Amino acid sequence: MSDHGRVYATTEEYAQRFQIYQQSVEKVNVLNNNQYGVVYELNKFADWSEEEFRGILGTTPSGVESEALENAPLDTAPAAFDWCQQGRCTPIKDQGQCGSCWAFATTENIESVHAIAGMGLPVLSPQQIVDCDKGEHGCGGGDPAQAYGYVRTQGGLDTSASYPYTGVQGGCRFNANTVGAKISGDKNGYGGSENQMAANLASTAPFSVIVDAQQWQFYKSGILKASQCGQSLDHAVVAVGYSETDKYWRIRNSWGASWGESGFIRLEFGTNTCGIRTEVLTSIATK
């Protein structure tokens, strides 16, 4: 409670949360005894019920198909690369208890794409997408594949300063006068293999991807293997880098910097871990 600022209104709520916490202790102990190479911890989700945790996993594939990105040459691709280490990522964000991961993944890709295009690194508004993209379900979930289309047709994204995050769905307050970035569309960056996907990422931008994150709740560090992860796609994140040498993808999450490896998780490279290669998208910047 001290570590995570928890205050419970009643003794009944305290008892309920403490029971959930005790169950989390058992889960983490089992995970740390059985999952070699990955470390788990009692983090800010330790007093959340399974239903509450599933509530922030708000993504399912929409079936929207995007034009394929032109494949980058494999023979010149670096063995390891990371856009965040290149200074092309905004700080880690926190979606709270809203199932808005899809809006964060879309926003974070657009931020990086804008910076890579030489137009600065804006901090953009996922709240605009949550409130205004009527083809999606706000805190009830959505898909970056459709959210990119919303941003394009709307005429861009407000800055976070002009349209701050609240973590609940409200009325649309989009202001065309405070747009921080625009896009002309999006493209699929998978390219047919994870090696090609890596080459495309290094030559283009971080990719929004959708994954199965049901086993991520208590992740602290290490490379999550395909055998430790399912294929029930439910969460949108951003692949910012990779290492073909050490066999991992570096993934940016939206659960705050206290979670995982300072807000990141590493997934095993080359094995479609957590379904990472199912929907691999990047926006196309425009002035």
C-alpha distance (Angstrom), angle and dihedral (degrees) to the residues before:
residue distance angle dihedral
M1 . . .
S2 3.79 . .
D3 3.81 94.3 .
H4 3.80 94.7 51.0
G5 3.80 102.6 30.0
R6 3.78 95.2 -112.2
V7 3.82 118.4 171.6
Y8 3.80 119.5 175.1
A9 3.79 120.0 -153.7
T10 3.82 98.3 -146.1
T11 3.78 140.6 22.0
E12 3.81 87.1 -115.0
E13 3.81 91.8 57.5
Y14 3.80 90.0 45.6
A15 3.81 90.5 53.5
Q16 3.80 91.9 47.4
R17 3.80 93.3 49.1
F18 3.78 92.4 45.2
Q19 3.81 89.9 53.5
I20 3.82 90.1 51.8
Y21 3.80 89.3 47.7
Q22 3.81 91.6 52.9
Q23 3.81 89.4 51.9
S24 3.81 89.2 50.0
V25 3.81 90.4 53.0
E26 3.80 89.3 56.5
K27 3.82 92.4 46.8
V28 3.80 93.4 50.4
N29 3.80 92.0 47.6
V30 3.81 90.9 52.0
L31 3.81 92.0 46.9
N32 3.79 93.5 49.4
N33 3.80 90.8 48.3
N34 3.80 94.5 50.2
Q35 3.81 110.2 27.2
Y36 3.78 107.1 76.5
G37 3.79 117.0 -157.1
V38 3.82 95.5 18.4
V39 3.81 125.7 86.2
Y40 3.80 121.9 -151.0
E41 3.81 128.4 -164.8
L42 3.78 144.3 -174.6
N43 3.79 98.9 -99.0
K44 3.81 135.8 162.1
F45 3.82 90.0 -60.4
A46 3.82 93.3 59.9
D47 3.82 93.4 101.3
W48 3.82 94.8 41.2
S49 3.78 120.4 106.7
E50 3.79 119.3 -126.5
E51 3.80 88.7 -107.6
E52 3.81 91.7 53.9
F53 3.79 92.0 49.5
R54 3.81 92.3 48.3
G55 3.80 86.8 53.0
I56 3.81 92.3 71.0
L57 3.81 92.2 50.1
G58 3.78 93.4 86.1
T59 3.79 108.2 159.0
T60 3.78 137.2 99.4
P61 3.83 126.0 164.1
S62 3.80 110.2 -94.7
G63 3.79 96.2 -157.9
V64 3.80 91.3 -120.3
E65 3.81 108.3 147.4
S66 3.80 122.9 -145.7
E67 3.78 130.3 -159.2
A68 3.81 113.0 -96.0
L69 3.78 118.6 -103.0
E70 3.80 113.8 -122.1
N71 3.79 106.2 -97.2
A72 3.79 117.3 -111.1
P73 3.84 117.7 -130.8
L74 3.80 110.9 -87.2
D75 3.79 95.3 -151.6
T76 3.81 93.7 63.1
A77 3.81 98.0 40.5
P78 3.81 114.6 117.9
A79 3.80 118.1 -112.6
A80 3.79 88.8 -126.9
F81 3.80 133.2 15.8
D82 3.81 139.0 165.7
W83 3.81 126.3 -172.7
C84 3.80 93.0 -161.4
Q85 3.79 90.0 56.9
Q86 3.82 86.0 52.9
G87 3.80 90.1 58.6
R88 3.81 95.0 -109.8
C89 3.81 98.2 121.4
T90 3.79 132.3 80.1
P91 3.84 118.6 -131.1
I92 3.81 119.0 -74.2
K93 3.80 113.6 -81.7
D94 3.80 134.7 -154.2
Q95 3.81 123.3 -133.2
G96 3.82 92.2 -167.2
Q97 3.80 116.4 -158.7
C98 3.81 94.3 -28.0
G99 3.81 118.9 105.5
S100 3.80 90.3 -129.0
C101 3.81 100.4 123.6
W102 3.81 89.0 120.0
A103 3.82 90.8 59.4
F104 3.80 91.8 47.6
A105 3.82 93.5 49.5
T106 3.80 90.4 49.9
T107 3.79 93.0 46.9
E108 3.80 94.9 46.2
N109 3.80 92.7 51.1
I110 3.81 90.9 50.5
E111 3.81 91.3 49.3
S112 3.80 91.7 53.8
V113 3.81 94.2 42.3
H114 3.80 89.6 52.8
A115 3.81 90.9 51.5
I116 3.81 94.0 46.0
A117 3.82 88.5 52.3
G118 3.80 88.3 59.3
M119 3.81 96.9 -108.9
G120 3.80 98.6 115.6
L121 3.81 131.5 -96.5
P122 3.81 108.5 -78.4
V123 3.80 124.1 -169.1
L124 3.79 101.9 -132.5
S125 3.79 135.7 -163.5
P126 3.82 121.2 -99.3
Q127 3.81 86.3 174.8
Q128 3.80 90.3 68.9
I129 3.80 90.3 58.2
V130 3.82 91.9 46.0
D131 3.81 92.1 51.3
C132 3.80 102.5 34.2
D133 3.82 109.4 33.1
K134 3.80 97.7 91.9
G135 3.80 92.3 -179.0
E136 3.80 88.9 70.2
H137 3.81 135.7 53.4
G138 3.81 105.3 -112.0
C139 3.80 109.7 -141.1
G140 3.80 87.2 1.8
G141 3.80 92.2 70.1
G142 3.78 144.2 -92.1
D143 3.80 143.5 -177.2
P144 3.83 130.2 -101.0
A145 3.81 89.1 -137.3
Q146 3.80 89.2 69.5
A147 3.80 96.1 32.5
Y148 3.81 91.8 62.2
G149 3.78 87.8 56.0
Y150 3.80 90.4 52.3
V151 3.82 92.4 51.2
R152 3.80 91.9 48.9
T153 3.81 95.6 49.2
Q154 3.81 93.8 40.4
G155 3.79 91.4 55.7
G156 3.79 100.3 -112.8
L157 3.80 145.4 -48.0
D158 3.78 127.9 -64.2
T159 3.78 118.4 -126.7
S160 3.78 117.9 -99.2
A161 3.81 89.1 -117.0
S162 3.81 91.6 58.6
Y163 3.81 95.5 39.4
P164 3.84 107.5 26.3
Y165 3.79 125.5 -164.2
T166 3.81 117.5 -99.4
G167 3.81 101.7 169.5
V168 3.83 93.3 -128.2
Q169 3.79 129.7 84.9
G170 3.80 114.7 -106.7
G171 3.77 141.0 158.1
C172 3.79 118.0 -51.6
R173 3.82 112.6 -95.3
F174 3.82 99.7 173.8
N175 3.80 113.0 161.4
A176 3.81 116.1 -164.1
N177 3.82 89.2 -159.9
T178 3.81 93.2 65.4
V179 3.81 100.1 45.4
G180 3.81 110.9 145.6
A181 3.82 99.7 -171.4
K182 3.80 141.1 5.3
I183 3.80 132.5 -157.5
S184 3.79 134.1 -159.4
G185 3.80 95.4 -151.1
D186 3.79 142.2 -62.0
K187 3.81 138.8 -90.7
N188 3.79 138.0 -155.2
G189 3.80 111.7 -110.9
Y190 3.80 102.4 -174.0
G191 3.81 96.3 100.0
G192 3.81 97.7 -171.8
S193 3.81 102.9 -67.4
E194 3.77 138.9 38.6
N195 3.80 90.1 -113.1
Q196 3.79 89.1 56.4
M197 3.80 90.5 44.0
A198 3.82 88.7 54.5
A199 3.80 92.3 49.8
N200 3.81 90.0 48.6
L201 3.80 91.7 49.1
A202 3.80 93.3 50.7
S203 3.79 92.1 49.6
T204 3.81 97.6 41.3
A205 3.82 122.5 21.2
P206 3.80 144.7 -68.8
F207 3.81 110.2 -58.4
S208 3.77 128.3 -133.5
V209 3.81 108.1 -130.1
I210 3.79 135.7 178.0
V211 3.79 121.3 -132.6
D212 3.79 146.6 167.6
A213 3.83 103.6 -97.0
Q214 3.79 100.1 170.1
Q215 3.83 90.6 113.5
W216 3.81 94.7 46.7
Q217 3.81 99.2 80.8
F218 3.81 97.8 101.3
Y219 3.82 99.8 23.6
K220 3.80 114.7 142.5
S221 3.82 108.0 163.2
G222 3.80 146.9 -25.4
I223 3.80 136.4 63.5
L224 3.80 113.0 -56.6
K225 3.82 109.9 -139.4
A226 3.79 127.3 -141.4
S227 3.82 89.1 -113.2
Q228 3.81 89.2 59.7
C229 3.78 95.0 53.0
G230 3.78 137.5 58.4
Q231 3.80 134.4 -139.4
S232 3.82 100.3 -122.5
L233 3.79 97.3 119.1
D234 3.79 111.3 -140.6
H235 3.82 110.9 137.3
A236 3.81 137.4 60.9
V237 3.80 120.3 -145.2
V238 3.82 138.7 152.2
A239 3.81 125.9 -102.6
V240 3.81 102.7 -145.2
G241 3.80 101.2 169.0
Y242 3.77 149.6 -14.1
S243 3.77 145.9 -155.9
E244 3.79 117.5 -142.3
T245 3.81 87.7 -174.9
D246 3.81 95.8 55.5
K247 3.83 92.5 29.8
Y248 3.78 103.7 -124.0
W249 3.78 144.2 118.5
R250 3.80 115.5 -140.4
I251 3.79 109.3 -137.6
R252 3.78 128.6 -164.4
N253 3.82 113.2 -142.8
S254 3.82 131.6 -167.5
W255 3.80 100.9 -133.4
G256 3.79 97.8 99.4
A257 3.80 132.2 -90.4
S258 3.82 93.6 -81.0
W259 3.82 91.0 67.9
G260 3.80 122.1 84.8
E261 3.79 120.1 -29.0
S262 3.82 94.9 -7.1
G263 3.79 90.6 -52.9
F264 3.83 96.7 -36.1
I265 3.80 135.9 97.3
R266 3.81 130.2 -161.8
L267 3.80 120.6 -136.7
E268 3.79 126.6 -164.9
F269 3.82 111.9 -93.3
G270 3.81 122.3 -127.1
T271 3.82 100.1 17.1
N272 3.83 102.7 82.2
T273 3.79 88.0 -111.8
C274 3.81 111.0 -160.2
G275 3.83 88.2 -6.4
I276 3.81 93.4 -70.0
R277 3.81 95.8 159.8
T278 3.83 96.7 52.9
E279 3.82 98.5 90.6
V280 3.81 115.3 12.8
L281 3.80 112.7 171.3
T282 3.77 142.8 166.1
S283 3.77 130.8 -177.3
I284 3.80 123.5 -126.7
A285 3.81 113.8 -125.4
T286 3.79 123.2 -130.7
K287 3.80 132.8 179.8
